[in-house]
Amino acid sequence: MSSPVTDTAGAGVVLEAIKISKSYPGVRALSNIDLSLQAGRIHALVGLNGAGKSTLVKILSGVERPDSGELRVRGTHVNFHGPRDAVAAGLVTIHQELSVLPNLSVAENVMLAAIARSEIRPISWTRIRATARSVLARLGSDLDVRLKARDLSVAQQQVVELAKALQGKASAILLDEPTATLPQRDVDILFTVMRRLRSQGTAMVYISHRMEEIYEIADSVSVLRDGHLAGTYAMADLPAGRIVKEMIGTTEVDEAATQVDTGPSQQRTIGEPVLEAARVGDGKTIFDISLTLHRGEMLAVAGLVGSGQGELSKCLFGARKISGGTLRVNGRAIKRLTPRRAIRLGVGLLPADRKYEGLILGMSIRDNTTLANHRRYSRFGILQNRDESRETKRITSELRLKAYSIAQAAGTLSGGNQQKVVVAKWLVAQSRILIFEEPTRGIDVHAKQEIYGLIHDFVARGGSAIVLSSELSEVMMCDRAIVLAKGRVVGELGHEEMISDRNRLLEMFA
Amino acid sequence: MALGQDTRTPKSARRAANDGDTMSVDWRGFARRLGARSYILLLLILVMVIGGMLSPFFFTGRNIQNILVTGSTVSVLAIGQFAVIVTAGIDLSVGAILALGTVVTALLLEHGQSTLVTIVVCLALSAIVGLLNGALVVYARITPFIATLGTMTLLTGVAYIVQSGTQINITDQGFLNAIAGDTFGVSNLILIFLVVTIVSALVAQFTPYGRQLYAIGGNAEAARLSGIAVKRDLLLAYAFSGLMAGLAGVMLAAELQQGSSLVGQGDELTAIAAAVVGGASLFGGTGSPLTSVAGGFVIGIITNIMNLLGIASQPQLITQGLVILIALYLTSGDCPRLVAAIGARIPHRRSAGGPDGAPSDDAPKSAATGPVERLREP
């Protein structure tokens, strides 16, 4: 599609998505999403994890096909059978993991499609370099086109990707979290290039978790929540903080509030400190974090993606090196914490990424359950399979894990049941402190309630839990919340404050 | 939440599902489990039946003994190799360690050392070399393929220098009797291999260490976050592989009555082929010592049959290559998925979606798990 920006159909509308729906077994990822991209506009797409952003990107980039709904490019119905079709229609996606070829030069990367097309003809390198240079100039970049792509910074690589898209006559570009891996000063480079592209009539979708960026660069924004379109707004008439409120949603907040009223937090007694961090940082993403978790307490660490929760949870578990500060477990200062030591001290981590960090998918439920405490089930160095099975059956039925057999591979389970296996693993390991990182990510509503129930039960029995979450309902069910932003603690709220002054919490989030 | 009517459980999942602890009777699951375990045994029986049909000499006691003796060193190598492969590693140096083992054995005996000292020194040396492999992988973070390729070349040179000349003959009858002699009419070589096989099968199945190796191969990061001492376990796995190669060296030295730097060339590949034909995935986490041994015998018996039939060595190589490829295709290739996909399409065609219902753009680890991973985060 090489038609210029001036088009008869739909007054500058480059791409339209109409009532797009997509389901995966057990999860409805998107329902009835409408999206419209105008030439020369930057449209932001925001939402919490699991809101459906990545599914929408996959559909727009031709990786997946919607169950229903249609896509129109300049008013014409299109069917993408693969990423190539999307590119051919002028719709280029720049993924978070860049696709520049590191061993090729800038010129070769920019001109890749053209080079691939001129199969036999001798390649004129002078012409290729000249063209690449002129494409880059359109973006306001004077990058040396003979440099190898691997020697470029991430921001420069992004410019190369954008130039490549421009060279391919892209009329719409999707940028999937381009700033996630970008140092702050390089964000400006990207934004300058994006503004130039905008002035030249390219439509862009901009995905980011950073609100200030969206207010800075976007003309309009669509907010996704739980697979639904929560709303589409022009940035001009949008008060600060509104986007986050839309992302998190009010219905969910009310639901959480009622749930907490019936929650057991009132009856619990909060005991002595069991896990303390004093000015802990990793030197890269989290800085100066101090927190104290008490016996019988549920402590929330609230923060949007990229606020450093993942890194903090790994540091508290010894899976990530800390560069400063001290950690105390049960009052004892621990010098060099490793996961192995943390487990011995009764700490367990439930990673957000259950599939790659929490479970061994090819192994059975039983083998996963007993993995962190083989000692308990071996006699004279021999694993007592019978004991393992009996204990696994007992714990999994207590957790109401649904499976036809404990010999079933963990990879065949649904998200909620997988999380239960991870919980079972730590119960078997006799953990007293559990660190839940985004405990219900990718888990459906019903199973979510069950997981919350498990956390409550664990704490009610004298355990302690840290819940690191970007979901307001999860934060609000805790006794206390620490709010994290850009790797630092920006506030702390008690349970009552969270309920009574919800807006303050929301503002801290943003 | 639907557990998924997956008739397409991948091999890795089937391996896990190997004990009988079903909560309810599930015949499909039972058949699946049986199939995974018995595939290699069926193949072994099939090969033997074919052997019996093609040659009247196949089922003679002499030929069986012959197969077992030849297979004993290969099996020991394959068991060591399996311990590394199950962690998603590979050990290319076992052939060279074996050669060095024969040379060291012959040399020590020539210098009048006792049988016991010879064996202990040779085994210790091999284990140390294996430990070195492990250190290169764990601490220097060199990929197993390259690290062991380096030690392989290095050790071949060392074996050659230590040998300093042509092969060294072994005349120490005590040693020869101890390793290659008979006990109750059965060759000691076969007895050694049987003991090694049984012990390692038990270790793999019933000890924390065995379970941890599978866990590391299945997902090293999750294993680490479960408190498993990944580095220590990997070091031990490579050391064990070296030890087994040294043992195979001692056995082969006794069998050939000589030490030579030229033996063992290509044996690492035979050992890898044995483990993989036996159902071990090079991505780790699957297979077992028993099936690795069985895989070795499938290859060994086919070679034996061709020898009995007087087939020249060139066509033998072609046949061997084809057997390995076909066996691999049946176990770890796309075949099980293909069969499942065809089966799924015949009764009821899916209305929406591409040829494969599950999207497959996930990270490689998940791709290895295959279509079972249906429930994805949106």
Interface residues (C-beta under 8 A of the other chain):
Chain A: K22 Y24 P25 G26 V27 R28 A29 L30 N49 G50 G52 S54 T55 K58 V63 E64 R65 D67 G227 F317 A319 P339 R340 A342 I343 R344 L349 P351 K355 Y356 E357 G358 L359 I360 L361 G362 M363 S364 R366 D367 L371 A372 H374 R375 S378 G381 I382 L383 N385 S389 K393 K402 A403 Y404 S405 I406 A407 Q408 A409 A410 G411 T412 L413 S414 G415 G416 N417 K425 A429 R441 G442 D444 H446 A447
Chain B: M1 A2 L3 G4 D6 T9 P10 S12 A13 R14 R15 A16 A17 N18 D19 G20 D21 T22 M23 S24 D26 G29 R33 F206 T207 P208 R211 Q212 Y214 A215 G218 N219 E221 A222 A223 R224 L225 S226 G227 I228 A229 G285 T286 A352 G353 G354 P359 D361 A363 K365 S366 T369 V372 E373 R374 L375 R376 E377 P378
